[in-house]
Amino acid sequence: MKLSQLMVDISPLRLSREFRIVFVARLVSIFGLGFAAVALPMQVYELTGSSLLVATVHTTSAVSVLAGTLVGGMLADRSDRRRLIVIGRASAVIGFGALAVNTLVPAEPWLWVIYAVAAFNGFLGSFSAVALQAAAPGFVPRDRLPAAGALLALNGELGSVLAPALGGVIIAALGMGGNYVVTALLSLFTTVLVWRLPRLEPPEESRAQPVLTALREGAGFAVRHRVVGPLLLLGLAQMLFAAPQVLINEFTDKVLGGGPTLVGLLYTAPAIGALIGSLTSGWAGRARRTGALLLVAVALCGLAVLGLGASTWAPVAFAFLVFLGFGQVVEEILRYALLQSHTPDRLRGRVNSVWTAQSTVGSSAGALTLGGLAPVIGAAGAMMAGGALTVVSVGALAVAFAGLRTAQVLREPEIAPAPATSPNSNPEPQQEKQ
């Protein structure tokens, strides 16, 4: 394979003006949110000195994101998606502007404003995220979906690596209030940018459905579809068992004998691997057995976690975490292509919201799973158990679901089930003709 074929495929950026807008807007948004993610916990801790209150801000935001994702997914299939994207980005302008005012006024900042903005931005900001997920696949040809997924993963990894560090620099230079002003201005820029998208109206039949029927149909499709349903189970297994970040502090202290510097390096390692995986993802668009490759990628994630738990030398642990990040981004690229190509456009908002909600809950459940095992069998033992369970889960799903094992990225739209128009309807998703 030539080096040019291995490097990330940027053809979606060349082919689609709309995808270029989405790519730039998402990248800028990720940086802005990264700046805020540094400032919010820092400000709460400065005001209260309580790590518990810092955690409750995160919890407030997470609950709001979960609720906003489910509501936004339904709305994305019933109304103009561009309007939802603009609402989400405009809400960030208002929220971060309020935080800037709250911080820059002469009096001590009000803690309740921080909680209110966390809930406000979490709920309405999710509208933008889900609507973008639903709209983006329609901006590129279907055979470029893996490339589009790789580019979206790439800007996510760039943001996750660079934004926190830049946020700290901005706070040091401009103060907490200056950080919020910069974040509000970035949000304003993305609001103007996404307004340049065309109107993104869903199919007319989606609007006629009663709300409860629409919710039931979206969830039913996601669960029963021969590819989408197993994709959700595979993602859940990975989140439950192959997410060792919660154990890194204890593992570094008790097994590797390191301190804060090593902890920071180990936390950075998966992002480095993911960045490498994104930059070398050109092969993904030519892959034919996408489902089988996806199963392999998740199994490799499990093996990486297993190897991490067995490591007693810091460089080896670092290498396994880089390998884990690489596998995770390959899984993300392939899963994105399969999920979007097998989901009819009129259901994408609801199906993507189910996936996002599962990711939100699954990440927390995974932290509790491995965190709960650590006191019983140690951090290293919990990692090895989690890695082994991941591999076993992949094997079980591969045997149980031939649809996932043989899945490919569809080059033509799959026939969607006819929308239900009454609460008594019970639509069954039609299967793609082979």
Beta strands, then each sheet from edge to edge (+ up, - down):
end
